[in-house]
Amino acid sequence: MPTASIYVRISSDPRDTRAGVGNQRQECIALCQQLGLDVGPVYEDNDLSATTGRERPAFEALLASEPEVIVAWHQDRLLRVTADLERVIELGVNVHMVKAGHLDLSHPAGRAVARTVAAWSTYEGEMKAERQRLANRALALQGKRWWPHRPFGNNMDGSLNAEEAEALRWAVRHVVNGGTFAGVAREFQSRGLRTAKGGEWNVGNVRPALMSPRIAGLNEYNGEIVGKGQWEAAVPEEEWQALRDIYASRRGSRSGPRRRLLTGIAVCDVCDQTVWGQLYHSKPMKARGAPPKPVYVCKDFHITRAVAFVDAVVSERVCALLSRPDIASALSGTGHEDLDALRAAQDLLRERLDGAANAYSQGAITLDQLTTISADLRKQMEANTNRLAQTQKGSPLAALLDAEDVEQRWGALGMDVQREVIKTLFEVRIKKTVPGPRPRPEHIVTIPAGGVAPGD
């Protein structure tokens, strides 16, 4: 008797119970016994749709095995798109199904029936996807939850997961104050936290988790924020906005990572042009086989100061200044707007926007009037959100002002944050290179910003 290859599949099994494919397997084996077929290998694709375009490993293995007979629970378990059907037709085998009878794909009539069923299955899958898309969009516009799985920071009912929400708040503030996504991943791992799906944290999943508007209680659909969500926010909106703005500024400021601390910051004391780092290889160095060394230079090469020397001098002066007991008062007076007042203004704008929508629904205003009112209110809300974000960004100095050991903390900061601190504190000027002995720190001139003397 021919040997039957059994294929089973179910589209969704988020808990990996395999109950669906298990039930299909049992009924397929019973059909084989009824038809007098020997039961051969069972090919199983669990929790895998046949209409998304993703490869089905077990289906591919079935085709490659050159089966004598195929047994499936239903044709749409085996085939949902016409392209897959044509590949099965090329095998020229009989297909028996528990719920849809027998298809003789070696005969024109059987192939015609199979193609008709596959066409309707494709149509059904496309319509299901379209209905789901419209349903998700409607939920998003209403601010309702439409996530298929529990997100990190919230429970499925929209309430906060206390431990995860606190971790998200810490993470956002950490990055806003100059930390990195890699640092967040390490902290989450040290706390024993896992992603909502049980995976380990890394830079690749920390960034999208923190950049998601969902953690700020905002509803996003197709990359656009469409309103407030009907769930608890793990992070205040203004703090999340500050994170987003800082991330955008870091990405947009340059095309690649900075390799030198003072590139584009320090200036030549002769020509006032900014300096950059490059490798320097003098004739004496080449003669004795010494490798080239990195130096800071200006456009006209007035200076060629060793990068290590200049960076060390500037870092030392930063730490000396920030170790002063009066540094907090000396740097105060930035004058942020009152946070509570800004939040109250934002809430009032949202109430006015809701009121306009209700007025339109009751026929009190026209659609054109609603559009005009909404555009004006949203413009004010966007400006207010930006002001709220500015109050949360704080200074890059925040990571250093409360440090017990400023030098240790400075060394642990990323170069991006160190550069921001330097730009906040000093204008760094490098004096002209002159022949003579090894340069001394006074060859580096640091002019304080805001009238704060760096001291010695």
Beta strands, then each sheet from edge to edge (+ up, - down):
strand 1: 3-10
strand 2: 38-46
strand 3: 69-72
strand 4: 94-97
strand 5: 101-104
strand 6: 218-221
strand 7: 224-228
strand 8: 267-268
strand 9: 276-280
strand 10: 293-297
strand 11: 304-306
strand 12: 426-430
strand 13: 444-448
sheet 1: 2+ 1+ 3+ 4+ 5-
sheet 2: 6+ 7-
sheet 3: 8+ 12+ 13-
sheet 4: 9+ 10- 11+
end
